[in-house]
């Protein structure tokens, strides 16, 4: 079979595998619960818009009704505008328990005119310390932008407006733990972190600017929903859950690899794999594996 035919077949099969597991939040009420904030989290516009707010009394947060095990998660966010220094908008996947897995986007607020910092991290079996940070090449407060997490058994890829900014590969064969067996919910929160988030806590939140508000729309989960110990990708009408481990099978082609290098060269401001002072006994193993 020709290569192009094989690729087409793989694509068609991947669509069929989880065709029943695609969630699009035309109504946020169907897919998310506002879990804290005493009314500071709100759903508006007939369920098409969700907002979180922070004031001096409290922040707010929400979580997905469903758990997911592998897939592509998209969310459009418009971040807190103006002088947002001290605030953090977190958007992430996480499991529960002492050995939890987690895949993080965190947006660190800024003084007016300074760039936001996008903070990413990957936890596996309760261990993180895999931070990479970036400036964004646009104003994330002026309009909505799409932030995506692609997660399968081979890799985790972070995207901003379909541009890859980070790839964390499965290197379990080299002794590096990788999130692959614990289903995760989607979480987001807006909270005060002026003890560390801005210049190590030197800049404090200006509460005269409160309430601070972040907005969300156009959620999409092209993912396998986990319920009662089974994946929706393992139903009678779909391939087994073990087959779903390779789904979605998207990998970075040459163009995407070039975009990834462009982001890392021009916009990365911190990489734990380059922080020799932090790891005097040696860098984590994934940092030294070719």
RAMOZI-V308565 format. One record per backbone hydrogen bond with DSSP energy under -0.5 kcal/mol. CO is the residue of the C=O (numbers start at 1). NH is the residue of the N-H. E is the energy in kcal/mol with one decimal. If there is no record, write none. Layout:
# RAMOZI-V308565
CO NH E
CO NH E
This chain:
# RAMOZI-V308565
2 6 -2.3
3 7 -2.5
4 8 -2.0
5 9 -2.4
6 10 -2.7
7 11 -2.2
8 12 -2.5
9 13 -2.6
10 14 -2.3
11 15 -1.8
12 16 -2.0
13 17 -2.5
14 18 -1.1
16 19 -1.0
18 21 -2.1
19 22 -0.5
21 23 -0.6
21 223 -1.6
23 221 -3.0
24 26 -2.1
27 30 -1.8
28 31 -1.3
28 32 -2.2
31 65 -2.6
31 66 -0.5
33 35 -0.7
33 63 -2.3
36 61 -2.0
37 40 -1.0
40 53 -0.5
42 51 -2.9
44 49 -1.9
45 48 -1.6
47 28 -3.7
49 44 -3.1
50 216 -2.6
51 42 -2.6
52 214 -2.3
54 211 -0.6
54 212 -2.6
58 55 -2.6
60 190 -2.5
61 35 -1.4
61 36 -1.4
62 188 -2.1
63 33 -2.9
67 226 -3.0
68 184 -2.8
70 224 -2.3
71 151 -2.9
72 74 -0.5
72 222 -2.6
73 149 -2.2
74 220 -2.4
75 77 -0.5
75 147 -2.9
76 217 -2.0
77 145 -2.0
78 215 -2.5
82 84 -1.5
84 87 -2.3
86 193 -3.6
87 109 -2.9
88 90 -0.6
88 191 -2.2
89 107 -2.6
90 189 -2.0
91 105 -1.8
92 187 -3.1
93 103 -2.3
94 185 -2.4
97 100 -1.0
100 126 -3.3
101 95 -2.4
102 123 -3.2
103 93 -2.2
104 121 -1.1
105 91 -2.9
106 108 -0.6
106 119 -3.7
107 89 -2.0
107 109 -0.6
108 117 -1.4
110 84 -1.8
110 85 -1.1
111 114 -2.6
116 118 -0.5
116 136 -0.6
117 108 -2.9
117 119 -0.7
118 134 -2.3
119 106 -2.4
120 132 -1.8
121 104 -2.7
123 102 -1.8
124 127 -1.4
127 124 -2.4
131 272 -2.1
132 120 -2.8
133 269 -2.6
133 270 -1.4
134 118 -3.2
138 140 -0.9
139 142 -1.2
139 143 -0.6
140 79 -2.1
145 77 -2.5
146 161 -3.7
147 75 -1.4
148 159 -2.5
149 73 -2.6
149 151 -0.5
150 157 -2.5
151 71 -2.6
154 170 -3.2
155 152 -2.2
156 168 -3.2
157 150 -2.7
158 165 -2.6
158 166 -1.2
159 148 -2.1
160 163 -1.8
162 164 -0.6
163 160 -2.5
166 158 -2.5
167 169 -0.6
168 156 -2.1
169 171 -0.8
171 174 -2.0
171 176 -1.8
172 175 -2.1
175 177 -0.6
178 180 -0.6
181 183 -0.6
184 68 -3.0
185 94 -2.0
186 64 -2.3
187 92 -2.4
188 62 -2.5
189 90 -2.8
190 60 -1.6
191 88 -2.3
191 193 -0.5
193 196 -2.0
193 197 -3.1
196 200 -0.8
197 199 -0.7
198 201 -1.0
198 202 -0.7
198 203 -1.5
199 202 -1.2
202 204 -0.6
205 207 -1.1
206 209 -2.1
207 210 -1.2
212 54 -2.2
214 52 -2.3
215 78 -2.3
216 50 -2.1
217 76 -2.3
219 25 -2.0
220 74 -3.2
220 222 -0.5
221 23 -2.6
221 223 -1.3
222 72 -1.7
223 225 -0.6
224 69 -2.4
225 227 -0.5
225 232 -2.7
226 67 -0.7
227 230 -1.4
230 227 -3.2
231 234 -2.1
232 235 -0.9
235 238 -1.5
240 244 -1.4
241 245 -0.5
242 245 -1.0
243 246 -1.4
244 247 -2.0
245 153 -2.1
251 253 -0.7
253 257 -2.7
254 258 -1.9
255 259 -2.0
256 260 -2.5
257 261 -2.3
258 262 -2.2
259 263 -2.4
260 264 -2.3
261 265 -2.5
262 266 -2.1
263 267 -3.0
263 268 -0.9
267 135 -2.4
270 133 -2.3
271 274 -2.7
272 275 -1.2
274 276 -1.4
275 279 -1.1
277 280 -0.5
279 282 -2.0
284 287 -1.9
285 288 -1.4
285 289 -0.8
